[in-house]
């Protein structure tokens, strides 16, 4: 690590005010490698850089932000919002406001609006990385030593990074059922359910927590016949307040979503 002494002087007196040590870096002088650029990883990388650490962030996907930004919270909220407008128009809920329409669903445009929201936010993270001098590396990371990370780059090459610290923020993957392989066409994960090419006639959602309820609501509003199967005795998943769970279940039941508890 190289340090450069900087003397700051007051504007009204030509005398030293205080002395600080400013850090400059050699190319190989990496303080932190963050594996994963999701909500945990990219925030940690930015904070570390702001605290003066030379930081590299490795992400296997083409865009930053992880599941939440790319195939989770943000795209699902976009579809929830726009599907609600369609549902309200379809069922005459704007009539009392003097707006009478016969809506036509354009699923391609709805998906394009979702993609635009995601692109705007992932682009924001890229700007934050640039502003804080964080180097993003696109590939799959493997810890190959105490202070060594080897990245298989998406282009096929490998890059070895020597670092003082390693932070693992790799996230999680969908756990499939052994007898129900996910093909993202007929049997889909939450990721596939965000990008269906057409509205299914019927849909069974296994798991009635937040994610299952959100996506079930989206496709019910757009015209699917949705049944949610849940092993708990209530909607909303573990940890939800029971009063909220009951109100939530009544609300989506009015939209036609059926819950079955086993």
ZIWODA-V356394 format. One record per residue. N is the residue number from 1. SS is DSSP state (@ for helix, = for strand, . for the rest). NEAR is the number of other C-alpha atoms within 12 Angstrom. D_FIRST is the distance of its C-alpha to the first C-alpha in Angstrom with 2 decimals. Layout:
BEGIN
n = [N	N]
ss = [SS	SS]
near = [NEAR	NEAR]
d_first = [D_FIRST	D_FIRST]
END
This chain:
BEGIN
n = [1	2	3	4	5	6	7	8	9	10	11	12	13	14	15	16	17	18	19	20	21	22	23	24	25	26	27	28	29	30	31	32	33	34	35	36	37	38	39	40	41	42	43	44	45	46	47	48	49	50	51	52	53	54	55	56	57	58	59	60	61	62	63	64	65	66	67	68	69	70	71	72	73	74	75	76	77	78	79	80	81	82	83	84	85	86	87	88	89	90	91	92	93	94	95	96	97	98	99	100	101	102	103	104	105	106	107	108	109	110	111	112	113	114	115	116	117	118	119	120	121	122	123	124	125	126	127	128	129	130	131	132	133	134	135	136	137	138	139	140	141	142	143	144	145	146	147	148	149	150	151	152	153	154	155	156	157	158	159	160	161	162	163	164	165	166	167	168	169	170	171	172	173	174	175	176	177	178	179	180	181	182	183	184	185	186	187	188	189	190	191	192	193	194	195	196	197	198	199	200	201	202	203	204	205	206	207	208	209	210	211	212	213	214	215	216	217	218	219	220	221	222	223	224	225	226	227	228	229	230	231	232	233	234	235	236	237	238	239	240	241	242	243	244	245	246	247	248	249	250	251	252	253	254	255	256	257	258	259	260	261	262]
ss = [.	=	=	=	=	=	=	=	=	.	.	.	.	.	.	=	=	=	=	=	=	=	=	=	.	.	.	.	.	=	=	=	=	=	=	.	.	.	@	@	@	@	@	@	@	@	@	@	@	@	.	.	.	.	=	=	=	=	=	.	.	.	.	.	.	@	@	@	@	@	@	.	@	@	@	@	@	@	@	@	@	@	@	@	@	@	@	@	@	@	.	.	.	.	@	@	@	.	.	.	.	.	.	.	.	.	@	@	@	@	@	@	@	@	@	@	@	@	@	@	@	@	@	@	@	@	@	@	@	@	@	.	.	.	=	=	=	=	=	=	=	=	=	=	=	.	.	=	=	=	=	=	=	.	.	.	.	=	=	=	=	=	=	=	=	=	=	=	.	.	.	.	.	.	.	.	=	.	.	=	.	.	.	.	.	.	.	.	.	@	@	@	@	.	.	.	.	.	.	.	.	=	=	=	=	=	.	.	.	@	@	@	@	@	@	@	@	@	@	@	@	.	.	.	=	=	=	=	=	=	.	.	.	.	.	.	.	.	.	.	.	@	@	@	@	@	@	@	@	@	@	@	@	@	.	.	.	=	=	=	=	.]
near = [18	13	12	13	13	15	15	16	14	12	9	8	9	10	12	14	14	12	14	14	15	17	19	19	18	12	16	20	22	31	33	35	45	47	40	39	45	35	27	25	36	43	28	30	45	35	22	28	29	18	17	22	30	35	42	44	51	45	36	30	27	23	31	41	41	35	33	28	34	35	34	31	28	31	38	39	30	30	41	31	24	28	37	28	24	29	31	24	25	23	22	18	19	19	14	12	11	10	15	15	19	16	19	16	23	17	25	16	17	32	27	20	24	31	25	20	25	31	23	21	24	31	20	19	31	28	19	24	32	19	14	26	24	35	32	36	36	28	29	29	35	28	25	17	16	14	21	25	33	27	32	23	22	18	14	11	14	18	23	26	35	26	28	23	27	34	31	26	27	27	21	12	12	15	13	16	13	7	8	14	15	19	15	19	18	20	22	27	30	36	29	22	36	39	30	27	19	22	26	25	15	20	29	31	36	31	30	37	30	29	31	35	39	39	45	43	45	42	43	36	34	40	28	27	25	34	30	39	27	25	19	22	21	31	38	32	29	17	14	20	14	17	14	16	24	19	17	27	31	19	18	30	24	17	30	24	36	29	37	22	18	13]
d_first = [0.00	3.77	6.60	10.16	13.14	15.93	19.45	21.86	25.47	28.61	30.97	34.04	32.82	30.75	28.83	25.34	25.36	21.99	18.42	15.38	11.62	10.69	7.40	7.29	6.42	7.39	10.55	9.90	6.77	9.38	9.57	13.36	16.28	19.55	22.67	25.48	25.85	28.80	29.30	27.00	24.24	24.02	24.28	21.50	19.24	20.16	19.73	16.25	15.26	17.14	15.25	11.95	10.90	10.49	13.81	16.23	19.86	22.34	26.03	28.99	31.36	31.61	31.02	28.74	30.29	31.56	35.11	35.71	35.15	36.46	39.22	39.67	39.89	39.84	42.25	44.55	44.83	45.66	48.42	49.64	50.01	51.76	53.93	55.12	56.34	58.19	59.71	60.88	62.44	64.01	65.67	66.92	64.69	64.47	68.27	68.67	66.49	68.82	66.60	68.47	66.71	67.02	63.42	62.42	59.22	56.88	54.33	52.43	51.82	50.80	48.21	47.01	46.56	44.52	42.29	41.85	40.67	38.09	36.86	36.47	34.33	32.10	31.61	30.49	27.64	26.56	26.55	24.44	21.85	21.88	21.77	18.72	16.90	17.33	17.97	21.24	22.19	25.93	26.96	27.46	24.55	24.95	22.70	22.88	20.65	18.81	15.60	17.38	19.41	21.93	23.54	27.04	27.11	30.35	31.07	31.30	28.17	25.32	21.58	19.20	15.98	13.40	12.02	11.15	14.25	17.55	20.17	23.68	25.85	28.24	31.43	34.85	37.66	41.39	43.43	46.56	49.96	50.88	54.25	53.05	50.47	48.68	49.53	48.49	51.99	54.58	52.40	49.27	46.18	45.12	43.14	46.30	48.38	46.39	47.41	51.02	53.01	56.13	57.38	58.61	62.13	61.12	57.84	57.16	53.89	52.91	51.10	52.00	48.74	46.91	45.97	49.40	51.20	49.24	49.84	53.38	54.10	52.83	55.09	58.02	57.93	57.90	60.95	60.09	61.96	59.16	59.47	56.57	56.77	55.09	55.46	54.85	57.83	56.27	54.29	50.64	49.11	47.86	47.00	48.95	51.31	54.85	56.37	53.86	54.44	58.20	57.95	55.52	57.83	60.83	59.04	58.09	61.46	63.11	61.23	62.69	59.87	61.41	59.63	60.87	59.78	60.06]
END
